[in-house]
Amino acid sequence: MTLEDEIRAAGAVADEALLTNDAELISTFFTDGWVFVSPSGITTKSELIGWIASGRLAHHTMATVGPERIAQVGDTVVVTARRASSGTWEGTPYATEEWITEILVRGMDDRWRAAFAHKCAVS
């Protein structure tokens, strides 16, 4: 399996976990220090997992739109892609397309986990 195939497979499994809205399961796909940066600021792993656990945030669909760019440096990978998703935020449905750049690190257990994410809206 190529690195690109390995990263895509790990991403597909992470997406499937997000769609379960199982906060405990989802938390295993992120490093403890994971943060998400967006135009509204920084969100920590504990904030994200809390939103999912409380039902404040629910994911319904996730899809990559077009090709991803994957660059590796040692046990770290940078993935940039256009992503489409839908769900609910505080009970209000949303659908969005965003550009996302994620930094993934390979752990001691040989699993890839997200360590950082930056998103911006597609214009």
Protein Blocks (a to p, Z undefined) as FASTA:
>chain_A
ZZklmmmmmmmmmmmmmmnopaklmmmmpcfklccddfkbccdfklmmmmmmnomaccfb
dcdehjdddddehjaccddddddddddeehiacdddddddddddddfkopacdfbdcddd
dZZ
